[in-house]
Amino acid sequence: MVTWAGYERGSVAWPEDEPAYHASSSGVRRGFCPTCGTSLTYEGERWPDEVHLMAATLDDPASVTPERHVYWDEHLPWLEVEDSLPRFPTTGLAPAEN
């Protein structure tokens, strides 16, 4: 499980080198630290004006408050999440059946 935080593309600035990018699938590119290989970004054609940053790489990951669970249909059966956030089967508009 990973937490991504979406930001407007123009609001993201890198303090040093830009990430190295890999086209992981059609219409998607992922950014990695060019020095250590840490996963940093997810960018997709579905969200052309957004950059999704891996929350764990932020200076203060606790500053990000989740709003929803996406790709809920792919969660592992042993994962128990006890919150009232909406759960989406993919990135669709309809919440998953509980």
JOWO-V153933 format. One record per residue. N is the residue number from 1. RES is the residue in one small letter. OMEGA is omega in whole degrees, -180 to 180 (NA if undefined). Layout:
n = {N N}
res = {RES RES}
omega = {OMEGA OMEGA}
//
This chain:
n = {1 2 3 4 5 6 7 8 9 10 11 12 13 14 15 16 17 18 19 20 21 22 23 24 25 26 27 28 29 30 31 32 33 34 35 36 37 38 39 40 41 42 43 44 45 46 47 48 49 50 51 52 53 54 55 56 57 58 59 60 61 62 63 64 65 66 67 68 69 70 71 72 73 74 75 76 77 78 79 80 81 82 83 84 85 86 87 88 89 90 91 92 93 94 95 96 97 98}
res = {m v t w a g y e r g s v a w p e d e p a y h a s s s g v r r g f c p t c g t s l t y e g e r w p d e v h l m a a t l d d p a s v t p e r h v y w d e h l p w l e v e d s l p r f p t t g l a p a e n}
omega = {180 177 176 176 -178 180 173 -176 -178 -179 -179 178 -179 -178 179 -178 172 176 167 -174 177 175 -172 175 -177 178 -177 170 -180 -180 -178 173 -178 -179 -174 177 179 176 -176 -171 170 178 -179 178 178 -177 -172 -178 -176 170 178 -179 176 -174 -178 -179 179 177 179 -178 -180 179 180 179 180 178 -176 171 178 -175 -179 -180 180 -178 180 -173 -180 -179 176 180 -176 174 -178 179 176 -179 -177 -179 175 174 -178 -177 -177 177 179 172 178 NA}
//
